[in-house]
Amino acid sequence: MDQYFRKILEAIGEDPAREGLLKTPHRAARAYEFLTQGYKKDLKEIVNGAIFTSDTDEMVIVKDIEMYSICEHHLLPFFGKAHVGYIPNGKIIGLSKIARIVDMYARRLQVQENLTRDIAKTLMEVTGALGVGVLIEAQHLCMMMRGVEKQNSLMKTSCLLGSFRSAEGTRKEFLSLVCPSSR
């Protein structure tokens, strides 16, 4: 990847041999390897058997999970918070595994709509939950730094599966807990 970043620097009119840019192609390549590490993650390794029997049937929510991703259209970052909830059906998942699932999908070239859906479907599949809800709130540098340049815009996406979609009360409870101001 180093050579491609060197070519990008040349294409924008920079001199990759300039002192401040000497190691930039290497640093940029390592940064993109880190930012896209989700492609190399394996769901089974992430979950690592952390599914446990439980008789709880109340909603479980992990709120304000920091997430960072890269827009697949402009290769610019978007970042924000993911709120994930589910209703167990005899099984619960280790708390940190939810954040790791968010990271696995966020650390790929992505659009927020698909990111939201992928997290929800995966949690539903892994836990066998009665329902799953995912809401993501993010700011997109492709909208803030270029194009319309709207600094205070916030994109919200949701994916509601199972009882979160079919039961109005469940949906309202989830949304009121993750976004109290939207009641």
Secondary structure, 3 states (H helix, E strand, C coil): CHHHHHHHHHHCCCCCCCHHHCCHHHHHHHHHHHHCHHHHCCHHHHHCCCEEECCCCCCEEEEEEEEEEEECCCCCEEEEEEEEEEECCCEEECHHHHHHHHHHHHCCEECHHHHHHHHHHHHHHHHCCCEEEEEEEEEEHHHHCCCCCCCCCCEEEEEEEEHHHHCHHHHHHHHHHHCHHHC
